Amino acid sequence: MIELKVSKGYDRVVGQLLRYVNWIKINQADEGQSVRGVIVAKNISEDLRLACAGLPDVALAEYELAVSIKPIAGLKS
């Protein structure tokens, strides 16, 4: 389960992620199948790092985004 946050990841997202992970375990995963959660945000707060420190099935990741725009030649106006 991947939870993507648009900007900063705060500690309250842990409850949201665990709710999703447990729903998948109960409703979709096979018996004994492992379900992990990953929180991805532009910035991971110190509170979120601390909240997830004791959760072996939760990983944290930060993203970087770059956009490049180039004109397309040959289009008629």
N, C-alpha and C positions, 0 to 999 in steps of 0.2 A: 504494500500500500504506500503510495507516494503522495504526500501532502505538499503542494507547491504554494508558497506564500509570495505575494507580489513584491513585498519589500522586506520588512523586518520580521523575524520569527520570535514571537514572545512565548513565555512559558504556558500561557493558557491554551496554546495549540496542542499541547500534550494530551489533554483530555479529549479533544476532538479526534486526534489521531488514534488514540486507544479505543475510542468508541467505534471508529471505522474498522480497525484491526479485529476487534472482538466480534463485530457483526459479520465480517468475512469468515472468521473461524467458525462461528455458529451456523451460518447460512450457506456458505459456498465451499469452504475448504473440506477436503477429505479428512476422515478421522486420523489424527496423528500428524497431519500435514502442518508444517511450520508456516506461520504468517508473520512477516516483519513489517515494520513501518519506517519510512524515511521522511524526514521533514527537510524540505529544500526552501531556502529563502535567500534573499540578497545579503542580508546580515543576520547572523544568529546571535541573539542576546545572551548575556552572561546568565540571566535567570533561566533561559531555556537550556543552556548547557548544564547548569546545575540540576534542573528538573529531570533531565534525561540521563544523568550520570549513572544512576542505578538501574536503568532499563536496558537489559541486554538485547532485546529485540527491536530497539529503536536506534536509528542512526541519524546523524545530522549532516547536512551538506549546504554549502553556500554556492550560489551561481554568479557568474559574470555574464553580461549581455552586451554584445556589440552589434551595431547595425551598419551596413554599408549600402548606399544607394547609388546606382549608376544609371545614366540615361540610356534609353533604347533608341538607336539610330534607325532612320528609315520610316518613321511613322508620319503619316500625312495629317496636317492640321485641319 
